[in-house]
Amino acid sequence: MTEWAIDIDLLERFERGLEPARPERSVIPAAVLGYGEISTVLAIGDGDLACKRMPMFVDEAEIAAYSAAFEAYRARLHEAGLRVAPGTLVPLQQRSGGRRVVYLVERRLPAHAIGNAVVRRADPPETQRLLRAVLGELGKVWRFNQQQAGAIQLGIDGQISNWVVENLAGHELPATIELCYFDVNTPLLRRDGVEQLDTELFLRSAPAFLRWVLRLFVLQDVVDRYYDPRRVVIDLVANLYKEGRADLAPAWLETANRFFAEDLAGADLQPIDLSEVAAYYREDVRIWRLYLGLRRFDRTLHRWTGRPYPYVLPGPISR
């Protein structure tokens, strides 16, 4: 449950008047707060809520299955010891392209307290403190998985932009950093090795001509990375390049490798090399630029053939 009221009628009216190519020009204007793997985060009108517009769902049964995975994932993250941002799934009656629209509504977070904003402005010792706090939270997930011995397994996207410092009053980090995880709209949860999320949702917004390639060669590898502590940390450190703080990468890697050796010794994780992080980032940039370019081409094809394109795409991304 959440402590705020959700205006479902506002969401319905917003969706009816949405201009996906330019959300700020919709009948009810919206600002784009961010983009995720399967959602776009919008601030609608003058409200203080963040509304994550999810992929289109085929029917009520698909919404129910996703909702069950979403609630189970949040519950297991709590069980592992993480603070998780409260939020509510809101299925709309409104359809887009013949499919149901669902929003995840959360309290809008203070921008200066989100991890990547802290990293951009903080000095190296302070970013080290933030990193150690994030690694501590990730360690809770990985130790939980070890205790479950395969019966339950949690995946997590540890990127610094998925954490908020809850007790940040000004711009200086407090002595004790209290983190909250808010990337819960991709419920990465396996029971006895079986994924509880229908991973086809990752492909829902992809161009139709590209889905079979992604399904065959990319999808499983992308999902698997979130269950692998080593790959989660590689992605976490590689994200420094995107945030303009590549200068921090060597020290962050030293801290992460020490964490592997001391706090996760039983996992027998090999140290990560800086060249490995740099190569990962270059490949990630190449793949996502190509993918976004193909999505924009797909939007153009829709326009040429007179079909509405229902997805909100990012503008230019600095990498």
Steps between C-alpha positions, in 0.01 A plus 500: 500500500604863442432809703391714204189514286527403134279686254413217261273729298799729440706207373215393269465853360877534463525173309217599265680824415858370507738607224764224526749683278474813717344431841541864598252590224233257616152628591620468861872585475756260643873517560719195442693418818683196368499184292534137610528168322123457481353834613503877459476714815274805470403792721143573391361848541591679821494194726784372717467139386722305264292294256681213331325414175541126457504291181163429345325194643298263283219430746390485863671164555835641393454798733413266788810286439724807492338640816563173685868500398530869595357451850703183560821675396441793732421264788818298444715814479357604836573153634860535382527822701464774237297817528272515196319808372122469547289496188168388355420335168210672323346315201302738281193432291667704229662298223787584269544305179230262622687418823445593864704778656640465853680756716715449806442809714763599757586806703729726297850480648717804575728523196808604699475187719502246215829314483624618162436865594706448816782339299513786251560765764678318786874476558668157469498411872126571523425292191696216660271519801197485273645205310566307821139563605371371164724193517367434849144497365595279205675265741171451684342378176783263416517354853122452490539306176769281655276425798212406270722247316317542171143478630471878470741724312489877474647701217582868537613789283762660723563812292559805714199676345264240653573607859393803699661624822190519717657699784675762286394838641723729294774410254751346741470128566400416859733304728279193456363461148149354480425377148167416340472294181237614251552298179234244593292515182717224350426219748807278467398195699554129437337209681683171459679654204180613326469870414182648652500797264382440145819619330307563178414834663858606428423454130154658496627843395764367258438524124311194377772423244762488778327294769602155378868607492482642853313195626751260347831674566460773763207465739620216724849648536357839600276342765775271632738788568281628783539173691882497469677705774807552288309628197280721719813670636657531154184678387501717813858618445458533122213741560756750631599566138145604416489727806822676397697357795734251333768640732338307784505159329845374619428577866147360477633178353754469780221539755272255316773236468577534870130455572497180294802365687394596852119515511413244230796269542280191478381597152855463360463799266795590279633859525380741232756676279457859378545394137206261545279786620605728214435228241160426655405867484606538135295194404200619703508841331521339157206267563268760653576763234414246232188388686375856551574585139290206384216602731504850350495347153201289609324816618562655157357190330188530714465864400543422128234229514257712701519289817534656847829426676413454871845513665692795644859494373803675651646805335877528447689314775843616607742208543 
